[in-house]
Amino acid sequence: MIKQWQELVYDGRYSQIDLSGSPDFVKLAEAYGVKGLRATTPKEAEAAWREALATDGPVLIDFVVSKGELVYPMIPQGKALEDMIVGDFD
């Protein structure tokens, strides 16, 4: 999301957004006794949601998206809910 803010709000001035050193969040969740799931496709995402909703207790889902993918909706800083950016769904 930080990269998205920098792209959309700060005219592509990027800083501190390389997340290539991130931990394996599924393994990290499991290390703490939390069910961990990973989804890399829309079909996997739907299955992960279903499994999470059917699970008693906490669940962490790692949704893997491409670096260029934008995530919506988002509300620009200092704006109200009615100023929400919902993205381009054409």
C-alpha positions as a LaTeX table, in Angstrom:
\begin{tabular}{lrrr}
\hline
Residue & $x$ (\AA) & $y$ (\AA) & $z$ (\AA) \\
\hline
Met1 & 0.00 & 0.00 & 0.00 \\
Ile2 & 2.89 & 2.39 & 0.66 \\
Lys3 & 4.09 & 1.98 & $-2.93$ \\
Gln4 & 0.55 & 2.65 & $-4.12$ \\
Trp5 & 0.38 & 5.88 & $-2.10$ \\
Gln6 & 3.74 & 6.93 & $-3.47$ \\
Glu7 & 2.61 & 6.18 & $-7.01$ \\
Leu8 & $-0.84$ & 7.80 & $-6.89$ \\
Val9 & $-0.40$ & 10.65 & $-4.40$ \\
Tyr10 & 3.30 & 11.51 & $-4.56$ \\
Asp11 & 3.81 & 11.34 & $-8.35$ \\
Gly12 & 5.95 & 8.21 & $-8.31$ \\
Arg13 & 8.51 & 9.39 & $-5.76$ \\
Tyr14 & 9.37 & 6.02 & $-4.22$ \\
Ser15 & 11.14 & 5.42 & $-0.92$ \\
Gln16 & 11.57 & 2.41 & 1.36 \\
Ile17 & 9.22 & 0.02 & $-0.45$ \\
Asp18 & 11.38 & $-3.02$ & $-1.24$ \\
Leu19 & 9.71 & $-5.88$ & 0.63 \\
Ser20 & 11.79 & $-8.67$ & $-0.88$ \\
Gly21 & 13.20 & $-9.51$ & 2.56 \\
Ser22 & 9.79 & $-10.17$ & 4.12 \\
Pro23 & 9.39 & $-13.29$ & 6.24 \\
Asp24 & 7.21 & $-16.25$ & 5.28 \\
Phe25 & 4.06 & $-14.96$ & 6.99 \\
Val26 & 2.32 & $-18.36$ & 6.87 \\
Lys27 & 5.20 & $-20.01$ & 8.75 \\
Leu28 & 5.37 & $-17.08$ & 11.15 \\
Ala29 & 1.65 & $-17.40$ & 11.92 \\
Glu30 & 2.01 & $-21.14$ & 12.45 \\
Ala31 & 4.97 & $-20.56$ & 14.78 \\
Tyr32 & 2.57 & $-18.64$ & 17.02 \\
Gly33 & $-0.17$ & $-21.28$ & 16.82 \\
Val34 & $-2.25$ & $-19.37$ & 14.27 \\
Lys35 & $-3.55$ & $-21.04$ & 11.11 \\
Gly36 & $-1.68$ & $-19.63$ & 8.12 \\
Leu37 & $-2.94$ & $-19.71$ & 4.53 \\
Arg38 & $-1.52$ & $-18.34$ & 1.29 \\
Ala39 & $-3.39$ & $-17.36$ & $-1.87$ \\
Thr40 & $-1.70$ & $-16.50$ & $-5.17$ \\
Thr41 & $-4.73$ & $-16.55$ & $-7.50$ \\
Pro42 & $-8.32$ & $-15.31$ & $-7.23$ \\
Lys43 & $-9.51$ & $-18.94$ & $-7.01$ \\
Glu44 & $-7.07$ & $-19.63$ & $-4.14$ \\
Ala45 & $-8.17$ & $-16.39$ & $-2.46$ \\
Glu46 & $-11.80$ & $-17.50$ & $-2.47$ \\
Ala47 & $-10.87$ & $-20.91$ & $-1.07$ \\
Ala48 & $-8.70$ & $-19.29$ & 1.63 \\
Trp49 & $-11.58$ & $-16.99$ & 2.67 \\
Arg50 & $-13.93$ & $-19.97$ & 2.93 \\
Glu51 & $-11.42$ & $-21.94$ & 4.99 \\
Ala52 & $-10.72$ & $-18.97$ & 7.25 \\
Leu53 & $-14.42$ & $-18.36$ & 7.88 \\
Ala54 & $-14.91$ & $-22.05$ & 8.72 \\
Thr55 & $-12.02$ & $-22.06$ & 11.19 \\
Asp56 & $-12.48$ & $-21.46$ & 14.90 \\
Gly57 & $-9.81$ & $-19.08$ & 16.10 \\
Pro58 & $-7.47$ & $-16.68$ & 14.35 \\
Val59 & $-6.34$ & $-17.12$ & 10.75 \\
Leu60 & $-3.72$ & $-15.18$ & 8.79 \\
Ile61 & $-4.07$ & $-15.13$ & 5.00 \\
Asp62 & $-1.08$ & $-14.07$ & 2.94 \\
Phe63 & $-2.54$ & $-12.71$ & $-0.31$ \\
Val64 & 0.30 & $-12.64$ & $-2.83$ \\
Val65 & $-0.13$ & $-9.96$ & $-5.50$ \\
Ser66 & 2.19 & $-8.64$ & $-8.17$ \\
Lys67 & 4.30 & $-5.60$ & $-7.31$ \\
Gly68 & 2.40 & $-3.48$ & $-9.83$ \\
Glu69 & $-1.07$ & $-4.38$ & $-8.58$ \\
Leu70 & $-3.04$ & $-1.54$ & $-7.00$ \\
Val71 & $-5.31$ & $-2.26$ & $-4.03$ \\
Tyr72 & $-8.72$ & $-0.61$ & $-3.76$ \\
Pro73 & $-10.70$ & 0.95 & $-2.21$ \\
Met74 & $-8.54$ & 3.58 & $-0.56$ \\
Ile75 & $-9.24$ & 6.94 & 1.04 \\
Pro76 & $-6.76$ & 9.74 & 0.34 \\
Gln77 & $-5.17$ & 11.29 & 3.41 \\
Gly78 & $-7.24$ & 14.03 & 4.96 \\
Lys79 & $-10.31$ & 13.10 & 2.91 \\
Ala80 & $-13.70$ & 11.75 & 3.91 \\
Leu81 & $-15.34$ & 8.41 & 3.05 \\
Glu82 & $-17.21$ & 9.99 & 0.15 \\
Asp83 & $-13.81$ & 10.82 & $-1.41$ \\
Met84 & $-12.90$ & 7.13 & $-1.59$ \\
Ile85 & $-10.94$ & 5.99 & $-4.64$ \\
Val86 & $-12.44$ & 2.74 & $-5.89$ \\
Gly87 & $-10.11$ & 2.14 & $-8.82$ \\
Asp88 & $-10.64$ & 1.59 & $-12.51$ \\
Phe89 & $-12.95$ & $-1.37$ & $-13.03$ \\
Asp90 & $-13.67$ & $-0.83$ & $-16.72$ \\
\hline
\end{tabular}
